[in-house]
Amino acid sequence: MLEVGKIMVHKAHGICTIKEILQIGGNDYYKLVPSFDEGMSIFVPVSKEKEFLREVLTKDQADELVTYMNSIDNTIIDDTKERRDSFHKKLSSGNLKEIAYMCYKLYLLKQVKLNSNAKFCLTDSVMFDKAHKMLFDELALAYKIDRDKIVDFVRLKLQLDIQQWKTL
């Protein structure tokens, strides 16, 4: 059983802190509070901990993820339905590698849309915002860097052109 105060990653809500362990209807539950909304509570059965929760990335795992991000190709998925279905699955998985892939691809699409004066559709925007938050919140925690500095830190690690990541 995990301890109260432990920071974990919930696959759908990102970084959370275990605030207490409760017994509801004869079953033990973790009461989690997400980092993005301290007024929200999430209840996860202790028996399903491995289904919904995982440890936060270590610094070495974060380095591996950033290296992976540097290898993602620059192709864009044009088909809206295919992109939506694929990215929804990736986001729901809680797998940070899949989320990083999705975030990068949506970022590229966003840049293409901005450069051609086209609209970045609401579905893509919502998925990008959630993926971006989950990815960079966890990287900030892994690297022990303030959330507002993590994008620049990752950009420097990837040695990307400043203009390319300016809007993240």
Summary of the structure (lengths in Angstrom):
residues: 168
radius of gyration: 17.2
end to end distance: 37.4
largest distance: 57.6
contacts: 462
relative contact order: 0.13
helix: 55%
strand: 17%
